[in-house]
């Protein structure tokens, strides 16, 4: 009887120990990116652009301040958004923020277009499109593939817009 009790306790302790192991971190570098300073993120982006677009030293020096300016503007937008105590945005507010972001992106693209060759700029746009598509697929897979094609999840028998 003692042996049976000892065996049961040993089995329970081993199974409990096995469950306490920390799960592996998610794929990707999101945690690492969040630990980076804005300067480090800008440098990582510049390094990636240099590798993907074969930038020369002159182009790198011209692009570096553009990336810094863009990062500052994005941070200002985030700070402004967080100043609202993380309240839910209305459709109008969301559209206004999206429009402002599109305008900022267009201005940045125009600056980059002046620096990059047409081939480099086209390659950059292709990379951005591929990245957007990858994010969209990841978002849809997290939602179980039940999207309406516009990133919104369809639930139950609710009428669609």
SERO-4910 file (N, C-alpha, C, O; in steps of 0.05 Angstrom, whole numbers):
BEGIN
 pado doro    nc1    nc2    nc3   cac1   cac2   cac3    cc1    cc2    cc3    oc1    oc2    oc3
  Unk    A     17    -24      0      0      0      0     18     25      0     12     45    -14
  Unk    A     40     24     16     58     47     17     70     52    -10     73     75    -19
  Unk    A     77     30    -23     90     33    -49     71     45    -69     79     62    -86
  Unk    A     46     38    -68     26     50    -86     23     80    -81     21     95   -100
  Unk    A     22     88    -56     20    117    -49     45    132    -58     43    153    -70
  Unk    A     68    121    -53     93    133    -61     95    136    -92    103    156   -103
  Unk    A     87    115   -106     87    116   -135     68    137   -145     74    151   -164
  Unk    A     44    139   -133     25    159   -141     36    187   -136     33    205   -154
  Unk    A     48    192   -113     59    219   -107     82    225   -126     84    248   -136
  Unk    A     99    206   -132    121    210   -150    110    217   -178    120    235   -192
  Unk    A     89    203   -187     77    208   -213     65    236   -214     69    251   -234
  Unk    A     51    244   -193     39    271   -192     61    293   -192     58    313   -206
  Unk    A     82    289   -176    103    309   -175    117    312   -202    124    334   -210
  Unk    A    122    290   -216    135    291   -242    117    305   -262    127    322   -277
  Unk    A     92    299   -262     74    311   -282     70    341   -276     68    357   -294
  Unk    A     70    349   -250     68    377   -243     93    392   -251     92    414   -262
  Unk    A    116    380   -247    142    392   -255    143    396   -285    152    417   -295
  Unk    A    133    377   -300    134    379   -329    116    401   -339    122    414   -360
  Unk    A     94    407   -325     76    428   -334     86    456   -326     77    476   -338
  Unk    A    104    458   -308    114    484   -299    135    496   -318    143    519   -314
  Unk    A    143    482   -338    163    493   -356    151    517   -371    128    517   -378
  Unk    A    168    536   -376    158    560   -390    154    554   -419    171    540   -431
  Unk    A    133    564   -431    128    559   -459    149    574   -476    158    595   -468
  Unk    A    155    563   -499    174    577   -517    162    603   -526    138    605   -530
  Unk    A    179    623   -531    170    649   -541    158    646   -568    166    628   -584
  Unk    A    140    664   -575    127    664   -601    148    669   -623    169    682   -618
  Unk    A    141    660   -646    159    664   -669    160    694   -675    140    708   -671
  Unk    A    182    703   -685    185    731   -693    201    746   -673    212    734   -653
  Unk    A    205    772   -677    222    787   -660    207    810   -646    219    830   -639
  Unk    A    181    807   -642    165    828   -630    175    836   -602    179    860   -597
  Unk    A    181    817   -585    191    823   -558    218    837   -560    223    855   -545
  Unk    A    235    827   -578    261    839   -581    259    868   -592    273    886   -583
  Unk    A    240    872   -611    236    898   -622    226    918   -601    235    941   -602
  Unk    A    209    909   -583    198    927   -563    220    935   -543    218    957   -531
  Unk    A    241    919   -540    262    926   -521    283    945   -534    300    956   -520
  Unk    A    281    948   -560    300    965   -574    292    995   -571    269   1001   -568
  Unk    A    312   1012   -570    307   1041   -570    298   1049   -598    302   1034   -617
  Unk    A    286   1073   -600    278   1082   -627    302   1084   -646    299   1078   -670
  Unk    A    325   1092   -636    349   1093   -653    357   1066   -663    365   1062   -686
  Unk    A    355   1046   -645    362   1019   -653    343   1008   -673    351    994   -692
  Unk    A    317   1014   -670    297   1005   -689    302   1018   -716    300   1005   -737
  Unk    A    308   1044   -716    314   1058   -741    338   1046   -755    339   1042   -779
  Unk    A    359   1039   -739    383   1028   -751    377   1000   -762    387    993   -783
  Unk    A    360    984   -748    353    958   -758    338    960   -784    342    945   -803
  Unk    A    320    980   -786    304    984   -810    323    993   -833    321    983   -855
  Unk    A    342   1011   -827    361   1019   -847    378    996   -856    384    993   -880
  Unk    A    387    979   -838    402    955   -845    387    937   -863    397    926   -883
  Unk    A    361    932   -857    344    915   -873    340    927   -901    342    913   -921
  Unk    A    335    954   -902    332    967   -928    358    965   -944    358    960   -968
  Unk    A    381    968   -931    407    967   -944    411    939   -957    420    937   -979
  Unk    A    404    919   -942    407    892   -951    387    886   -974    396    875   -995
  Unk    A    362    893   -971    341    886   -991    344    903  -1016    339    893  -1038
  Unk    A    352    928  -1013    352    947  -1036    380    953  -1046    383    968  -1066
  Unk    A    400    941  -1034    428    946  -1041    435    976  -1041    444    987  -1061
  Unk    A    429    989  -1019    435   1018  -1017    464   1023  -1015    479   1007  -1003
  Unk    A    473   1045  -1027    501   1053  -1024    504   1071   -999    484   1078   -987
  Unk    A    528   1078   -992    533   1094   -968    519   1121   -969    509   1130   -949
  Unk    A    520   1133   -992    507   1160   -995    477   1158   -990    466   1175   -976
  Unk    A    464   1138  -1001    436   1134   -998    429   1129   -968    409   1139   -958
  Unk    A    446   1113   -955    441   1107   -927    441   1133   -910    424   1136   -893
  Unk    A    461   1150   -916    463   1175   -901    439   1193   -906    431   1208   -888
  Unk    A    428   1193   -930    406   1209   -937    380   1198   -925    362   1213   -918
  Unk    A    378   1172   -923    353   1159   -913    351   1160   -883    329   1161   -872
  Unk    A    374   1159   -870    374   1157   -840    357   1180   -827    341   1173   -810
  Unk    A    360   1205   -834    344   1226   -822    314   1224   -829    297   1231   -813
  Unk    A    308   1213   -852    280   1209   -860    267   1189   -842    244   1192   -833
  Unk    A    281   1167   -837    270   1146   -819    267   1156   -791    247   1150   -777
  Unk    A    286   1173   -781    283   1184   -754    259   1203   -753    244   1202   -733
  Unk    A    256   1219   -773    233   1238   -773    206   1222   -774    188   1229   -759
  Unk    A    205   1201   -790    181   1185   -791    175   1172   -764    152   1171   -756
  Unk    A    196   1161   -751    192   1149   -725    182   1169   -704    164   1162   -688
  Unk    A    192   1193   -705    183   1213   -686    154   1220   -691    138   1224   -672
  Unk    A    146   1223   -716    118   1229   -722     99   1206   -714     78   1211   -703
  Unk    A    108   1181   -719     91   1159   -710     89   1158   -680     67   1152   -669
  Unk    A    111   1163   -666    110   1163   -637     91   1185   -626     77   1181   -607
  Unk    A     92   1208   -640     74   1230   -632     45   1222   -636     28   1229   -619
  Unk    A     39   1208   -658     12   1199   -662      3   1179   -641    -19   1180   -630
  Unk    A     21   1161   -634     15   1141   -613     11   1155   -586     -8   1148   -572
  Unk    A     28   1174   -580     25   1189   -554     -1   1204   -553    -15   1204   -533
  Unk    A     -9   1216   -576    -34   1230   -577    -58   1211   -573    -77   1217   -559
  Unk    A    -56   1187   -585    -76   1167   -582    -78   1157   -553   -100   1154   -543
  Unk    A    -55   1153   -540    -55   1144   -513    -64   1166   -493    -73   1160   -471
  Unk    A    -62   1191   -501    -71   1213   -484   -101   1212   -480   -111   1223   -461
  Unk    A   -115   1198   -498   -144   1195   -496   -152   1173   -477   -174   1164   -477
  Unk    A   -133   1165   -459   -138   1144   -439   -148   1118   -452   -165   1104   -440
  Unk    A   -138   1112   -476   -143   1087   -490   -173   1082   -493   -182   1059   -492
  Unk    A   -188   1104   -498   -217   1100   -502   -221   1089   -530   -204   1091   -547
  Unk    A   -244   1077   -535   -250   1066   -561   -255   1089   -581   -269   1108   -575
  Unk    A   -242   1087   -604   -245   1107   -624   -271   1104   -639   -281   1082   -644
  Unk    A   -282   1127   -646   -306   1126   -664   -296   1122   -692   -272   1124   -698
  Unk    A   -315   1115   -710   -307   1111   -738   -294   1135   -750   -275   1133   -765
  Unk    A   -305   1159   -743   -294   1184   -754   -266   1188   -744   -248   1196   -760
  Unk    A   -261   1184   -719   -234   1187   -708   -215   1168   -720   -192   1175   -727
  Unk    A   -223   1143   -724   -206   1123   -736   -200   1130   -765   -176   1128   -773
  Unk    A   -220   1139   -780   -215   1147   -807   -196   1171   -809   -178   1172   -826
  Unk    A   -199   1190   -790   -182   1214   -790   -153   1205   -784   -134   1215   -797
  Unk    A   -149   1187   -765   -122   1178   -759   -110   1163   -782    -87   1166   -789
  Unk    A   -126   1146   -795   -116   1131   -818   -109   1150   -841    -88   1146   -854
  Unk    A   -125   1171   -845   -119   1190   -866    -93   1205   -860    -76   1209   -878
  Unk    A    -90   1213   -835    -65   1227   -827    -41   1209   -832    -20   1218   -841
  Unk    A    -43   1183   -824    -22   1164   -828    -15   1160   -857      8   1159   -865
  Unk    A    -36   1159   -874    -31   1156   -903    -17   1180   -914      1   1177   -931
  Unk    A    -24   1204   -905    -11   1228   -914     19   1229   -906     36   1236   -922
  Unk    A     24   1220   -881     52   1219   -872     67   1198   -888     90   1203   -896
  Unk    A     55   1176   -894     68   1155   -910     74   1165   -938     96   1160   -949
  Unk    A     55   1179   -950     59   1190   -977     82   1210   -977     98   1210   -996
  Unk    A     83   1227   -957    105   1247   -956    132   1233   -953    152   1240   -966
  Unk    A    133   1212   -936    158   1197   -932    166   1183   -958    189   1183   -966
  Unk    A    146   1171   -972    151   1157   -997    162   1176  -1018    181   1169  -1033
  Unk    A    151   1201  -1019    161   1221  -1038    191   1228  -1033    206   1231  -1051
  Unk    A    198   1230  -1007    225   1236  -1000    244   1213  -1008    265   1217  -1018
  Unk    A    234   1188  -1002    250   1165  -1009    253   1161  -1039    273   1152  -1049
  Unk    A    231   1168  -1054    232   1165  -1083    253   1183  -1095    265   1176  -1116
  Unk    A    258   1206  -1083    278   1224  -1093    307   1213  -1088    325   1221  -1103
  Unk    A    310   1196  -1069    336   1185  -1062    341   1158  -1076    363   1153  -1086
  Unk    A    321   1141  -1077    325   1115  -1089    323   1115  -1119    311   1133  -1131
  Unk    A    335   1095  -1131    331   1091  -1160    303   1081  -1165    290   1070  -1146
  Unk    A    292   1083  -1189    265   1072  -1194    263   1043  -1187    242   1033  -1177
  Unk    A    284   1027  -1193    283    999  -1187    283    994  -1157    268    976  -1148
  Unk    A    299   1009  -1142    299   1006  -1113    272   1013  -1101    262   1000  -1083
  Unk    A    260   1035  -1111    235   1044  -1100    213   1023  -1106    197   1017  -1088
  Unk    A    213   1012  -1130    193    991  -1137    197    967  -1119    177    955  -1110
  Unk    A    222    959  -1115    228    936  -1097    218    942  -1069    207    924  -1056
  Unk    A    222    966  -1059    213    974  -1032    182    971  -1030    172    961  -1011
  Unk    A    168    981  -1051    139    979  -1050    129    950  -1051    110    943  -1038
  Unk    A    143    933  -1067    136    905  -1068    141    892  -1041    124    876  -1032
  Unk    A    163    899  -1027    168    887  -1001    147    896   -981    138    880   -964
  Unk    A    138    922   -982    117    931   -964     91    917   -969     77    909   -950
  Unk    A     84    913   -995     60    898  -1001     60    869   -991     41    859   -981
  Unk    A     83    857   -994     86    829   -985     83    828   -954     71    810   -943
  Unk    A     95    848   -941     93    849   -912     64    853   -902     55    841   -883
  Unk    A     50    871   -916     21    876   -910      5    850   -914    -12    844   -897
  Unk    A     10    836   -936     -4    811   -941      1    790   -920    -17    776   -911
  Unk    A     26    788   -911     34    769   -890     20    776   -864     10    758   -850
  Unk    A     18    802   -857      4    810   -833    -25    803   -835    -38    794   -815
  Unk    A    -37    808   -858    -65    802   -862    -71    773   -859    -90    765   -846
  Unk    A    -54    756   -870    -57    727   -867    -55    718   -838    -70    701   -829
  Unk    A    -35    730   -824    -32    723   -796    -56    731   -780    -65    716   -762
  Unk    A    -67    755   -785    -90    765   -771   -114    746   -776   -129    740   -758
  Unk    A   -118    738   -802   -140    720   -808   -136    693   -795   -156    681   -787
  Unk    A   -112    683   -794   -108    657   -782   -113    658   -751   -122    638   -740
  Unk    A   -107    680   -739   -113    683   -710   -143    684   -705   -152    675   -684
  Unk    A   -158    694   -725   -187    696   -722   -200    670   -731   -225    668   -732
  Unk    A   -185    650   -738   -196    625   -747   -205    625   -775   -220    608   -784
  Unk    A   -195    644   -791   -202    645   -819   -230    654   -824   -240    652   -847
  Unk    A   -244    665   -804   -272    673   -808   -274    703   -811   -288    717   -796
  Unk    A   -260    714   -831   -262    742   -836   -280    748   -859   -288    730   -873
  Unk    A   -286    773   -863   -303    781   -885   -287    793   -908   -299    805   -926
  Unk    A   -261    789   -908   -244    800   -929   -234    828   -923   -216    837   -938
  Unk    A   -244    840   -903   -235    867   -895   -224    868   -867   -223    889   -855
  Unk    A   -215    845   -857   -203    844   -831   -222    843   -808   -214    844   -785
  Unk    A   -249    841   -815   -268    839   -793   -278    810   -790   -281    796   -810
  Unk    A   -282    802   -766   -290    775   -760   -321    773   -763   -335    791   -754
  Unk    A   -330    751   -774   -358    746   -776   -366    728   -753   -353    707   -749
  Unk    A   -387    736   -738   -395    719   -715   -424    713   -718   -441    730   -724
  Unk    A   -430    687   -714   -458    678   -712   -475    687   -735   -466    688   -758
  Unk    A   -500    694   -729   -520    701   -749   -524    731   -749   -546    741   -755
  Unk    A   -504    747   -742   -507    776   -742   -508    786   -771   -494    776   -788
  Unk    A   -525    806   -776   -526    817   -803   -500    831   -809   -488    844   -792
  Unk    A   -491    829   -834   -467    843   -843   -473    871   -852   -496    876   -861
  Unk    A   -453    888   -851   -456    916   -860   -457    917   -890   -460    939   -901
***
